[in-house]
């Protein structure tokens, strides 16, 4: 395995994976004309679900790296750097002795807001299993467009530290999310106009941020208007076991694979003692509900592996008195907010984003 994570082994594996995948395309296309994972899917949806699964599987095999540069790059003025959150905003489990807040990058969609902007803004944490991905346009342009055209006028996508990179274990990403939230407040955005949002692993971060703002940090920073969770990963302890994915009743109708989920989860929890209840609240989350200071909207695909987790945490949060709405996208696999354009679920992603806006407009702080 170590050979595959270094050159030339990594390059050879990638070339082989591309060759095998391309060779399978004609056969899969023909097969899906007659038999698809879900009867309601098109051939394109079935084929792209299969290809996305292959991409994640091979990314985990070679331990693909996502470098996180702090230069403006192609995004130009849309890319901003945000100072590390001050010690006065850190408390409890977020105030780690080893992992400390750092300068964080972020990309604005569709453009840099004007000074004194009073519009609503979404603070979004992208998905990628804590292992890959970033908020720049190469990865997140589709999600940024979908959110800003249908949910709120502006969105800031956070380039948080990945667990697959050095010093990226918990609570690095949560600290970066906290730094980004504090940055928006420092720029004059009213907390009542800030919507925290996250897809997949980003949903795990986003829920952790709201937990912090509702509990330990409730006297340190004001609460946001709302939280949007898109196909959230909730239990990172369970994700460490590949069988959590492979044994799911929805495995055949989703593109998630066990080796990818376990890769990010293992790195995220590295050196952590998960017997500590304070850690479990943020890592496992299931079984540790809290009363939220802001209303929560949770969106899941009806055919995705993480659907049970999303609906489970919704029930637990409601039982604690939190305002929670759920939306289940019929026939959809995992995280179409981020990859709906690739998988062929564009209209469903737009509809969900419009429903999210409706939720934001009808709800305020719980």
Buried (B, 14 or more C-beta within 10 A) or exposed (E): EEEBBEEEBBEEBBEEBEEEBEEBEEEBEEBBEEEBBBEEBEBEBBBBBBBBBBBBBBBBBBBBBBEBEBEBBEBEEBBBEBEBBEEEBBBBBBBBEEBBBBEBBBBBBBEBBEEEBEEBBBBBBBBBBBBBBBBBBEBBBBBBBBBBBBBBBBBBBBBBBBBBBEEBBBBBBBBBBBBBBBBBBEBEBBBBBBBBBBBBBBBBBBBBBBBBBBBBBEEBBBBBBBBBBBBBBBBBBBBBBBEBBBEBEBBEBBBBBBBBBBBBBBBBBEEBEEEEEEBBBBBBBBEBBBEBBBBBBBBBBBBBBBBBBBBBBBEBBBEEEBBBBBBBBEBBBBBBBBBBBBBBBBEBBBBBBBBBBEBBEEBEBB
